[in-house]
């Protein structure tokens, strides 16, 4: 790649990547606050064909940026009522760096596809979709005059999440395309974290849902249990990895529950209000279960199910499902209602195998699924 690498420095000593951007499109300088309008990169700059060394530089830059992102904790900026200007500056700068890396990859594979005969569409599609998503989120930074501090933090959190997932997906696709070793990142830690987050979301949703619909006698204990479960969730170390918007929503429900229970009276109007809170909380916790769409959990659950089916091979259908199979599937709790029910009781090999055989192919790794930008959603990709 002919564009020279350059080094920029974020506020307070946060160092950015050596972005492989062309001379004509240098990355914007770090500032103490985001500019009035961030530049939007929706088309890659035209670069000269690159060499194997430049691919190595690209992957090294991706790895360095991912390291910086792992050290940036959005939860550190959530206290207080002042606008999170410093976080916004950091998030805007990260987005600019990520776009530069996406531009570099897209430029290389635009020019090399014809000569190499390789299909580079997955990288090009990812770069295009990621740039559009980053551009839409970057527009929101510094322009929400009426936004509360937590809303501004949530926008930055979403931008940083998309940046991280885009880079991880890009690195994986480049490695596959070039026949290089997969990214040496913390994929195992990411997966373990995603499993923990799903586990606490499932606990919260089941606590709220209960075994039946609440009535005038059970609505208060149900909401009290839900409030206690939210408190446990927010007190755990994994809470920092939960989306800022979801953490804020949980705190809001805590306040609503506390206020409703302290001021409640034994009349129909109060029961109706408590029931509305329960309904809203039920809907919210159901949405949290979309965590199952995360790529880490798709791969984790697919591997666990394949391992379980291997353990079931050759066993009589009427035999009791062995404990080692159930143990192999414990961390898949929350993936499928039927599987959840089977894990909670004694079942047969045949029943378990029948359940596992209908696992959808959407759990396949991303390299085995075509990238279709017309789907309207790419949460499964990044």
Rosetta blueprint (number, residue, H / E / L):
1 X L
2 X L
3 X L
4 X L
5 X L
6 X E
7 X E
8 X E
9 X E
10 X L
11 X H
12 X H
13 X H
14 X L
15 X E
16 X E
17 X E
18 X E
19 X E
20 X L
21 X L
22 X L
23 X H
24 X H
25 X H
26 X L
27 X L
28 X L
29 X L
30 X L
31 X L
32 X L
33 X L
34 X L
35 X L
36 X L
37 X L
38 X L
39 X L
40 X L
41 X L
42 X L
43 X L
44 X L
45 X L
46 X L
47 X L
48 X L
49 X L
50 X L
51 X L
52 X H
53 X H
54 X H
55 X H
56 X H
57 X H
58 X H
59 X H
60 X H
61 X H
62 X H
63 X H
64 X H
65 X H
66 X H
67 X H
68 X H
69 X H
70 X H
71 X L
72 X L
73 X L
74 X H
75 X H
76 X H
77 X H
78 X L
79 X L
80 X L
81 X L
82 X L
83 X L
84 X L
85 X H
86 X H
87 X H
88 X H
89 X H
90 X H
91 X H
92 X H
93 X H
94 X H
95 X H
96 X H
97 X H
98 X H
99 X H
100 X H
101 X H
102 X H
103 X H
104 X H
105 X H
106 X H
107 X H
108 X H
109 X H
110 X H
111 X H
112 X H
113 X H
114 X H
115 X H
116 X H
117 X L
118 X L
119 X L
120 X L
121 X H
122 X H
123 X H
124 X H
125 X H
126 X H
127 X H
128 X H
129 X H
130 X H
131 X H
132 X H
133 X H
134 X H
135 X H
136 X H
137 X H
138 X H
139 X H
140 X H
141 X L
142 X L
143 X L
144 X L
145 X L
146 X L
147 X L
148 X L
149 X H
150 X H
151 X H
152 X H
153 X H
154 X H
155 X H
156 X H
157 X H
158 X H
159 X H
160 X H
161 X H
162 X H
163 X H
164 X H
165 X H
166 X H
167 X H
168 X H
169 X H
170 X H
171 X H
172 X H
173 X H
174 X H
175 X H
176 X H
177 X H
178 X H
179 X L
180 X L
181 X L
182 X L
183 X L
184 X L
185 X L
186 X L
187 X H
188 X H
189 X H
190 X H
191 X H
192 X H
193 X H
194 X H
195 X H
196 X H
197 X H
198 X H
199 X H
200 X H
201 X H
202 X H
203 X H
204 X H
205 X H
206 X H
207 X H
208 X H
209 X H
210 X L
211 X L
212 X L
213 X L
214 X L
215 X L
216 X L
217 X L
218 X L
219 X H
220 X H
221 X H
222 X H
223 X H
224 X H
225 X H
226 X H
227 X H
228 X H
229 X H
230 X H
231 X H
232 X H
233 X H
234 X H
235 X H
236 X L
237 X H
238 X H
239 X H
240 X H
241 X H
242 X L
243 X L
244 X H
245 X H
246 X H
247 X H
248 X H
249 X H
250 X H
251 X H
252 X H
253 X H
254 X H
255 X H
256 X H
257 X H
258 X H
259 X H
260 X H
261 X H
262 X H
263 X L
264 X L
265 X L
266 X L
267 X L
268 X H
269 X H
270 X H
271 X H
272 X H
273 X H
274 X H
275 X H
276 X H
277 X H
278 X H
279 X H
280 X H
281 X H
282 X H
283 X H
284 X H
285 X H
286 X H
287 X H
288 X H
289 X H
290 X H
291 X H
292 X H
293 X H
294 X L
295 X H
296 X H
297 X H
298 X H
299 X H
300 X H
301 X H
302 X H
303 X H
304 X H
305 X H
306 X H
307 X H
308 X H
309 X H
310 X H
311 X H
312 X H
313 X L
314 X L
315 X L
316 X L
317 X L
318 X L
319 X L
320 X E
321 X L
322 X L
323 X H
324 X H
325 X H
326 X H
327 X H
328 X H
329 X H
330 X H
331 X H
332 X H
333 X L
334 X L
335 X L
336 X L
337 X H
338 X H
339 X H
340 X H
341 X H
342 X H
343 X H
344 X L
345 X L
346 X L
347 X L
348 X E
349 X H
350 X H
351 X H
352 X H
353 X H
354 X H
355 X H
356 X H
357 X H
358 X L
359 X L
360 X L
361 X H
362 X H
363 X H
364 X L
365 X L
366 X H
367 X H
368 X H
369 X L
370 X L
371 X L
372 X L
373 X H
374 X H
375 X H
376 X L
377 X L
378 X L
379 X L
380 X L
381 X L
382 X L
